[in-house]
C-alpha cells in the first residue's frame, strides 16, 4: 500500500526535475541566441575570419635619368610557430624539416631562438626557399601542422656595391626602431626599414603604408573564402630619384679601381651630386636578410674598411688644397696682394729651432703669389700664414662650409675640424700653444681635417662665388644650407680662379688636362703619420664657365699631381664627352 502511494510522488518529482532542467536549457538557449547573440556571432566570425596585414611595396630608387638602382622582388620563406622549438629542443615537425632540408641543428636553432627573442610569433626556418623546398612542404602540408610558405618582397640593389654608401640598405625592424618610431607608422617586428643612407633619410617617402584585409579560413588554417575584404588599402611607397648619374658613377668607380679613396663630382650651380664613390665598398644585398656570420666577419674585419663611408665620414688633412683659402684670407686681410713676392724658397723655412721643409727639397727660388700657388710652394705659405691670426684663417675656411656637416641626411657625417684659438686653448690650455701652428694650418696640415664632399663643395663655391648651395643627393631635395655670402671681393675671387687655372695649365695639376676642356684646380699631398701620403686633387671645369666640380682623394697613393689629378681629368673627359663638348678619341682597331 505504501509502495503504491510513493509511485505518484516519485513521478511528480522526476517530472518536476525534468521540467526544471528543460527550463534551464531554454533559458541558456535564450541567453545564447538572444541576449548574447552579438557576442557569440563576433567570436564565431573571428574563428573563421582572420585579419592579415599586407606590407606595402617599398618605393624604387632610381638615378637622375630614371634607371632603377633599388627595387623589390618576391621571395618565399618557410616559417614555423615559435612554439615548435619550445625549451630549446625541436619538436617532431621541426626535426623532420631539419632532416629534409639538411640544415645544421645547432646554428639553425640559435637563429630561430634569436628571432623568437625579438618577439616573433612565427620564425623563419628557410629564407629564399628553393622550388624543391617549397614543393616538399606543399606536398606534405597535412602532416606539417603550423608550417607555412610565406611570400614577401625583399629589397634588391641592382648595382651591388656601386652605390652602397649613397643609397644605404634596409634591414629588419629591431626593438630600437620600435622604440624610436612614431606609433602611427605601425612598424612591426619583421618589417623592413631603411638603416643607412638615402634608404634611411627618405624612409617616410619610400615605405608606403601597409594594408589590412579579412580572409576566411578553415580549421587547418587554409584560406577558403572567394574574395578578400579590405579593411585598409595598401599604399605603395613613392619612388626616389637620386641626383647621381649611373654612367658617371660607373666611370668614377672604374677610375678608382678598388683603391682606397673617394671621388665626388658636383653640378654647378645646383649643388646636385653627380657621382660619389667610396672605395672599397660592400654589397648591400647581403644586408637585406640575416647576413651570415662568415660574411659579417669578412666585412667588419677587412682592414680596407668597406663599410666606412669615405664620402662624408672620412676626414683627411686637405694639404695644399687649403692654400687657396690661405691666399684668400691673406688678400682679404691685406697682408699680401695678388702680386706679392715674399722671401725666396731655399727648400725650407726656419721657425724657432725647427726647419719646416718645402715639398721641393731644392726649393722654388723667387715666386710671386700666383706662381707660389701654381707650384704649391710651402715656404711662401709658411710666411703668409705667419702674417695671419689663426681665427682669420679659420673664418675664411668656415665661410665656404668647412668644419660643419653639409648634407643633412647622413647622421654619420663628420664635420671635420677647422681649428680656432679657442679650440687650441681647450686642447693645450690658454697660451700654451704658439703661432707655429699657423705654419701647418697655412698648408692644410696639422689639426685641419676635411671630408672629400666638403672639398668638392669648396671648389664649387670658389668657381661660383658662393652660389652653390649645400650638396644634394636626391632630385628635388631641399639643400641643408643655401648659397653662401663669401666675404672676399670679386677681384680677389677672380684672381684665385685665374691662379687655379694656372695650376693645371703650367703647374702641378697638368694631368687634369686630359679632360679635353680648360680646367682649374689644385693638387695636394697630405702627410700621413700612419703610412704613405694621401693624394688630393680638386677642380672645376670648364674653367671660364664651370658646370661641374670634382674632388678626389687616394689614400697612401703619394703625390696628388701624379695620382689624383689623372683620375679627375679622366672623369671630366667622360663627363664632357657625354655632354657633347668633347669629341671622344677613336678606338684603335686591333691588327690581325
C-alpha positions as a printed Julia matrix, in Angstrom:
592×3 Matrix{Float64}:
   0.0    0.0     0.0
   2.78   2.4     0.93
   4.61   1.44   -2.3
   1.58   2.39   -4.41
   1.32   5.79   -2.7
   5.03   6.51   -3.23
   4.89   5.99   -7.01
   2.89   9.19   -7.83
   5.18  11.22   -5.56
   8.35  10.0    -7.25
   6.77  10.58  -10.65
   5.94  14.15   -9.77
   9.5   14.7    -8.55
  11.02  13.3   -11.76
   8.65  15.36  -13.89
   9.49  18.46  -11.88
  13.22  17.85  -12.27
  12.79  17.26  -15.99
  10.79  20.48  -16.33
  13.39  22.34  -14.29
  16.27  21.06  -16.46
  14.32  21.84  -19.61
  13.64  25.34  -18.3
  17.32  25.87  -17.56
  18.17  24.67  -21.07
  15.63  27.05  -22.58
  16.98  29.92  -20.53
  20.55  29.14  -21.66
  19.44  28.9   -25.27
  17.63  32.2   -24.89
  20.76  33.75  -23.44
  22.94  32.35  -26.22
  20.59  33.12  -29.1
  19.05  36.39  -27.97
  20.79  38.1   -25.07
  24.4   37.31  -26.09
  23.77  36.82  -29.79
  26.08  39.63  -30.92
  28.94  38.46  -28.69
  28.94  34.86  -29.91
  28.37  35.87  -33.51
  31.54  38.04  -33.37
  33.51  35.21  -31.79
  32.34  32.81  -34.48
  33.35  35.23  -37.18
  36.76  35.69  -35.61
  37.24  31.96  -35.53
  36.77  31.73  -39.29
  37.81  35.24  -40.41
  41.39  36.33  -39.83
  42.9   39.77  -40.34
  46.03  39.76  -42.5
  48.43  42.69  -42.63
  49.74  43.28  -46.15
  53.06  45.11  -46.32
  53.31  47.96  -48.82
  55.86  47.58  -51.64
  58.77  49.92  -50.98
  59.33  52.72  -53.48
  62.1   52.31  -56.03
  65.31  54.29  -56.06
  66.49  55.44  -59.48
  69.29  57.55  -60.88
  68.61  61.03  -62.24
  67.55  59.58  -65.61
  65.13  57.02  -64.18
  67.42  53.98  -64.33
  66.38  51.63  -61.47
  69.01  51.23  -58.77
  66.94  49.62  -55.99
  63.65  47.77  -56.34
  61.81  44.82  -54.81
  61.48  41.16  -55.73
  59.3   38.4   -54.37
  60.87  35.59  -52.45
  59.37  32.77  -50.42
  60.24  31.78  -46.86
  59.3   28.67  -44.9
  58.08  29.7   -41.46
  57.06  27.81  -38.33
  55.47  28.78  -34.99
  57.97  29.8   -32.34
  56.45  27.1   -30.11
  57.86  24.43  -32.44
  61.15  24.5   -30.53
  59.98  25.43  -27.04
  62.52  24.57  -24.39
  65.29  24.81  -27.0
  64.56  21.35  -28.45
  62.86  20.82  -31.83
  59.54  19.0   -31.91
  58.88  16.18  -34.37
  57.76  18.55  -37.13
  60.85  20.72  -36.91
  63.05  17.65  -36.64
  61.67  16.35  -39.94
  62.23  19.7   -41.65
  65.81  19.88  -40.4
  66.43  16.43  -41.86
  64.7   17.05  -45.21
  66.5   20.34  -45.83
  69.83  19.15  -44.36
  70.04  22.14  -42.01
  72.72  22.27  -39.28
  71.0   21.7   -35.96
  72.98  23.99  -33.65
  73.22  27.12  -35.82
  69.62  26.78  -37.04
  68.21  26.55  -33.53
  70.34  29.51  -32.49
  68.94  31.57  -35.36
  65.37  30.56  -34.52
  65.87  31.42  -30.87
  67.24  34.87  -31.8
  64.14  35.51  -33.88
  61.86  34.39  -31.07
  63.61  36.73  -28.63
  62.86  39.63  -30.96
  59.16  38.97  -30.33
  58.25  36.97  -33.42
  55.32  34.57  -33.01
  56.36  32.91  -36.27
  60.02  32.45  -37.14
  61.71  31.88  -40.47
  63.3   28.48  -40.92
  64.36  28.83  -44.58
  64.83  32.22  -46.24
  64.52  32.4   -50.0
  63.43  28.77  -50.28
  64.14  26.88  -53.49
  61.39  25.39  -55.6
  62.29  21.92  -54.34
  61.96  23.02  -50.71
  58.63  24.71  -51.39
  57.25  21.62  -53.13
  58.39  19.39  -50.27
  56.34  21.48  -47.83
  53.28  21.76  -50.06
  53.14  18.03  -50.78
  53.32  17.14  -47.07
  51.26  20.01  -45.68
  48.67  17.76  -43.84
  51.48  16.22  -41.8
  53.22  19.55  -41.08
  50.94  21.46  -38.7
  51.77  25.13  -38.42
  54.3   25.15  -41.27
  53.67  27.86  -43.84
  55.11  29.14  -47.08
  55.1   32.95  -46.92
  55.89  35.11  -49.92
  57.07  38.65  -49.41
  59.0   41.44  -51.08
  62.7   41.84  -50.42
  64.84  44.83  -51.34
  67.17  44.35  -54.27
  70.14  46.57  -55.18
  70.71  46.18  -58.88
  74.2   47.69  -58.94
  75.51  45.83  -55.89
  78.42  47.69  -54.23
  78.45  50.6   -56.69
  76.13  52.89  -54.7
  76.13  51.21  -51.29
  77.39  54.24  -49.35
  74.97  56.66  -51.02
  71.81  54.52  -51.04
  72.5   52.6   -47.83
  70.4   49.49  -47.23
  67.3   48.15  -45.5
  67.11  45.67  -42.66
  64.55  44.14  -40.34
  62.94  46.4   -37.77
  64.52  45.82  -34.35
  63.49  46.88  -30.88
  65.41  50.16  -31.11
  63.43  51.03  -34.23
  60.15  50.21  -32.5
  61.11  52.33  -29.5
  62.01  55.41  -31.57
  59.47  55.27  -34.44
  56.22  57.26  -34.06
  53.3   54.89  -33.22
  51.25  55.99  -36.23
  53.86  54.46  -38.56
  52.71  50.99  -37.44
  56.06  49.22  -37.59
  56.04  45.54  -36.63
  58.86  43.12  -35.89
  59.89  41.64  -39.23
  59.13  44.77  -41.29
  61.87  46.33  -43.38
  63.22  49.78  -42.55
  65.95  51.95  -44.04
  69.09  51.55  -41.97
  71.56  53.89  -43.68
  71.93  56.41  -46.46
  69.04  57.52  -48.66
  67.06  54.45  -47.59
  67.03  55.81  -44.04
  66.85  59.55  -44.75
  63.83  59.15  -47.07
  62.16  56.3   -45.15
  58.78  58.04  -44.89
  58.62  58.56  -48.65
  59.83  55.08  -49.56
  57.95  52.83  -47.11
  54.31  53.49  -48.03
  51.51  52.24  -45.76
  50.58  48.62  -45.07
  47.06  47.38  -45.79
  44.71  45.15  -43.79
  42.33  42.5   -45.16
  39.97  39.83  -43.88
  40.28  36.27  -45.13
  38.03  33.28  -44.41
  39.97  30.22  -43.29
  39.15  26.64  -42.37
  40.19  24.7   -39.3
  43.6   23.86  -40.78
  44.36  27.49  -41.48
  43.84  27.4   -45.27
  42.19  30.38  -46.94
  38.81  29.21  -48.27
  36.94  32.47  -48.92
  36.49  33.53  -52.51
  37.1   37.26  -52.02
  39.19  39.23  -49.59
  37.57  42.03  -47.62
  39.92  45.01  -47.49
  39.72  46.93  -44.26
  42.52  49.31  -45.29
  44.05  49.54  -48.76
  47.77  49.23  -49.4
  49.52  52.48  -50.28
  52.78  51.71  -52.14
  55.87  53.72  -51.29
  56.88  56.56  -53.59
  59.96  56.42  -55.77
  63.07  58.47  -55.01
  65.29  59.73  -57.85
  68.92  60.33  -56.96
  70.79  63.28  -58.43
  73.57  60.86  -59.37
  74.03  59.6   -62.93
  74.63  55.85  -63.15
  77.1   56.08  -66.09
  79.1   58.82  -64.36
  79.11  56.81  -61.14
  80.39  53.77  -63.02
  83.14  55.86  -64.59
  84.33  57.19  -61.22
  84.24  53.68  -59.75
  86.28  52.23  -62.61
  88.89  55.02  -62.3
  89.33  54.42  -58.58
  89.82  50.74  -59.49
  89.22  49.43  -55.99
  91.93  51.59  -54.41
  91.2   53.09  -51.01
  89.84  56.55  -51.54
  86.94  58.6   -52.74
  85.74  60.61  -55.71
  82.93  63.19  -55.66
  81.52  65.25  -58.53
  79.01  68.07  -58.06
  76.97  70.1   -60.55
  77.45  73.88  -60.64
  75.43  75.86  -59.62
  72.74  73.43  -58.38
  74.93  71.51  -55.91
  73.49  68.2   -57.13
  75.93  65.34  -56.58
  76.52  63.63  -59.94
  78.87  60.89  -58.73
  80.08  59.85  -55.29
  82.2   56.73  -54.85
  83.68  55.45  -51.62
  86.2   52.7   -52.29
  86.25  49.87  -51.4
  82.57  49.13  -50.97
  80.27  46.28  -49.94
  77.21  44.56  -51.41
  74.07  45.92  -49.65
  72.11  42.87  -50.85
  73.86  40.95  -48.07
  72.21  43.2   -45.5
  68.56  42.8   -46.57
  68.31  39.38  -44.89
  70.13  37.84  -41.96
  73.78  38.12  -43.01
  75.85  35.04  -42.32
  78.45  35.13  -39.57
  81.24  34.47  -42.07
  80.15  37.31  -44.38
  79.81  39.74  -41.48
  83.21  38.84  -40.08
  84.85  39.19  -43.5
  83.4   42.69  -43.99
  83.79  44.03  -40.46
  87.37  42.79  -40.06
  88.55  43.85  -43.53
  91.42  46.35  -42.98
  90.26  48.29  -46.05
  87.04  49.19  -44.15
  84.41  48.65  -46.85
  81.62  49.84  -44.51
  83.41  53.18  -43.98
  81.64  55.95  -45.92
  84.63  57.95  -47.1
  82.37  60.45  -48.9
  81.16  62.06  -45.67
  82.73  60.08  -42.83
  86.46  60.07  -43.6
  88.46  63.14  -42.65
  91.88  63.96  -44.07
  94.26  66.91  -43.9
  93.46  68.89  -47.08
  97.16  69.62  -47.63
  97.9   72.1   -50.41
  94.25  72.34  -51.46
  93.92  74.57  -48.4
  96.39  77.07  -49.85
  93.56  78.58  -51.9
  91.87  79.52  -48.61
  95.13  80.83  -47.12
  95.6   83.04  -50.19
  92.06  84.43  -49.95
  92.44  85.07  -46.22
  95.73  86.93  -46.84
  94.23  89.02  -49.62
  91.12  89.78  -47.57
  93.22  90.95  -44.61
  95.59  92.89  -46.92
  98.71  91.15  -45.6
  99.59  90.27  -49.22
  98.31  91.31  -52.62
  97.93  89.39  -55.86
 101.49  90.22  -56.97
 103.3   89.85  -53.65
 106.79  88.34  -53.65
 107.97  87.03  -50.27
 111.36  85.67  -49.24
 112.78  83.14  -51.75
 112.22  79.44  -51.16
 115.52  77.62  -50.46
 113.76  74.31  -49.8
 112.61  75.07  -46.26
 111.81  77.7   -43.65
 113.4   78.25  -40.26
 110.96  78.95  -37.42
 112.48  78.94  -33.96
 114.65  75.88  -33.63
 112.71  73.92  -36.26
 113.24  73.64  -40.01
 109.95  73.39  -41.95
 110.62  71.78  -45.31
 109.11  72.57  -48.67
 107.89  69.62  -50.74
 110.57  70.53  -53.31
 113.81  69.87  -51.47
 115.85  72.04  -53.84
 113.48  74.98  -53.35
 111.43  77.13  -55.72
 113.51  80.3   -55.55
 111.7   83.6   -56.04
 107.95  83.3   -56.79
 105.14  85.79  -56.83
 101.75  84.93  -55.28
 100.2   83.27  -58.35
 103.33  81.24  -59.13
 103.54  80.15  -55.49
 100.01  78.72  -55.7
 100.59  77.18  -59.13
 103.76  75.43  -57.93
 102.4   74.81  -54.41
 105.41  76.37  -52.68
 105.2   75.58  -48.97
 107.74  78.25  -47.94
 105.65  81.06  -49.47
 102.62  79.86  -47.5
 104.57  79.44  -44.26
 105.39  83.14  -44.49
 101.85  84.08  -45.45
 100.39  82.04  -42.6
 102.52  83.87  -40.03
 101.06  87.17  -41.23
  97.56  85.98  -40.26
  95.82  85.23  -36.99
  94.56  81.68  -36.51
  90.94  82.88  -36.3
  91.29  84.87  -39.54
  92.34  81.73  -41.37
  89.57  79.69  -39.71
  86.92  82.28  -40.62
  87.96  82.14  -44.27
  87.68  78.35  -44.3
  84.36  78.24  -42.49
  82.84  80.76  -44.91
  82.99  78.03  -47.59
  81.34  75.37  -45.41
  84.35  73.63  -43.94
  84.18  72.5   -40.33
  80.5   71.54  -40.37
  78.15  68.85  -41.74
  76.78  69.9   -45.12
  74.31  67.19  -46.24
  71.65  66.98  -43.54
  70.83  63.36  -44.45
  73.82  61.34  -43.23
  73.89  61.04  -39.42
  77.41  59.62  -39.63
  78.7   62.71  -41.48
  81.86  64.12  -39.91
  82.12  67.91  -39.57
  85.9   67.87  -39.94
  87.98  70.32  -37.96
  88.9   73.94  -38.62
  90.86  74.91  -35.5
  90.46  78.3   -33.85
  92.28  79.97  -30.94
  89.52  78.73  -28.63
  90.0   75.17  -29.94
  93.75  75.32  -29.25
  93.09  76.77  -25.77
  90.81  73.84  -24.99
  93.3   71.3   -26.28
  96.6   72.67  -24.95
  95.49  75.19  -22.36
  95.32  79.0   -22.59
  98.56  80.49  -24.01
 100.19  77.05  -24.07
 100.45  76.96  -27.84
 102.46  79.14  -30.22
 101.94  80.82  -33.56
 103.9   77.94  -35.02
 100.57  76.16  -35.53
  99.92  78.67  -38.32
 102.7   77.19  -40.43
 100.97  73.82  -40.57
  97.47  75.3   -40.84
  98.52  77.53  -43.74
  99.43  74.5   -45.87
  96.44  72.38  -44.77
  98.3   70.15  -42.35
  98.35  69.9   -38.58
  94.93  69.77  -36.99
  92.95  70.8   -40.11
  90.62  67.99  -41.26
  88.07  67.87  -44.08
  85.87  65.36  -45.91
  86.01  64.74  -49.68
  82.47  66.09  -50.06
  83.48  69.32  -48.32
  86.35  69.8   -50.75
  84.07  69.31  -53.75
  81.77  71.93  -52.24
  84.73  74.26  -51.56
  85.95  74.27  -55.14
  82.37  74.55  -56.48
  81.85  77.65  -54.35
  85.16  79.12  -55.49
  84.01  78.59  -59.07
  80.59  80.19  -58.47
  81.36  82.99  -55.98
  79.45  81.05  -53.31
  76.31  80.5   -55.42
  76.33  76.7   -54.95
  74.09  75.58  -52.05
  74.79  72.6   -49.83
  75.16  69.32  -51.77
  72.04  67.28  -52.51
  71.87  63.58  -53.34
  68.16  63.4   -54.3
  66.33  65.29  -57.05
  64.13  67.97  -55.52
  65.81  67.66  -52.12
  65.98  70.89  -50.15
  69.66  71.71  -49.52
  70.83  71.62  -45.92
  72.09  75.18  -46.47
  71.65  77.7   -49.23
  74.28  79.64  -51.2
  76.82  81.42  -49.01
  77.78  85.08  -48.9
  81.55  84.95  -49.22
  83.45  87.81  -47.54
  86.01  88.15  -50.35
  85.97  90.81  -53.04
  85.05  89.91  -56.61
  88.58  90.96  -57.69
  90.18  88.52  -55.29
  87.79  85.73  -56.28
  88.63  86.32  -59.94
  92.33  86.19  -59.08
  92.06  82.85  -57.22
  90.2   81.34  -60.16
  92.9   82.55  -62.52
  95.6   81.1   -60.25
  93.81  77.73  -60.09
  93.67  77.72  -63.87
  97.43  78.29  -63.88
  97.88  75.24  -61.58
  96.57  72.98  -64.36
  97.98  74.89  -67.35
 101.51  75.43  -66.02
 101.8   73.96  -62.53
 101.4   70.73  -60.58
  97.95  69.79  -61.94
  98.87  69.24  -65.59
  97.5   65.67  -65.6
  93.96  67.08  -65.38
  94.32  68.45  -68.91
  93.12  65.03  -70.04
  89.6   66.44  -69.57
  89.81  67.98  -73.05
  88.44  71.33  -71.79
  90.11  74.07  -69.71
  90.32  73.02  -66.06
  91.1   74.99  -62.89
  92.19  73.05  -59.83
  94.65  72.37  -57.04
  96.82  69.4   -56.15
  97.67  68.29  -52.64
  99.81  65.68  -50.92
  98.67  65.12  -47.35
 101.23  63.9   -44.85
 100.06  60.74  -43.12
 101.71  59.68  -39.84
 100.4   56.13  -40.34
 101.9   55.42  -43.75
 102.36  56.81  -47.25
 100.98  60.25  -48.09
  97.41  60.75  -49.34
  96.97  62.17  -52.86
  94.44  65.0   -53.36
  93.05  66.92  -56.3
  90.1   69.3   -56.54
  88.99  71.13  -59.68
  86.15  72.62  -61.71
  85.55  72.84  -65.45
  85.25  74.41  -67.94
  87.48  76.96  -66.3
  85.74  80.03  -67.8
  82.13  78.78  -67.49
  82.12  75.99  -64.88
  79.36  73.38  -64.79
  80.95  70.7   -62.61
  83.35  70.4   -59.65
  85.35  67.3   -58.68
  87.34  66.23  -55.62
  89.44  63.05  -55.49
  91.48  61.61  -52.63
  93.53  58.42  -52.82
  94.81  57.03  -49.56
  98.53  56.21  -49.3
  98.94  56.92  -53.02
 101.65  59.61  -52.96
 101.55  62.88  -54.9
  98.24  64.47  -55.82
  99.51  65.7   -59.17
 100.58  62.27  -60.4
  97.86  60.12  -58.79
  94.63  62.03  -58.06
  94.73  64.59  -60.88
  94.67  61.93  -63.66
  91.56  60.38  -62.09
  89.74  63.72  -62.06
  90.9   64.52  -65.6
  89.71  61.18  -66.99
  86.34  61.51  -65.24
  85.89  65.04  -66.62
  86.74  63.79  -70.1
  83.95  61.21  -69.88
  81.57  63.82  -68.49
  82.19  66.27  -71.33
  82.07  63.54  -73.97
  78.58  62.66  -72.71
  77.67  66.35  -72.72
  78.82  66.66  -76.35
  81.54  69.21  -75.58
  84.45  66.87  -76.29
  84.85  64.54  -79.23
  85.76  61.06  -77.98
  89.05  59.68  -79.19
  88.57  56.96  -81.84
  89.24  53.43  -80.69
  92.2   51.8   -82.36
  91.37  48.72  -84.38
  93.21  45.58  -83.47
  95.74  44.47  -86.05
  95.21  40.98  -87.45
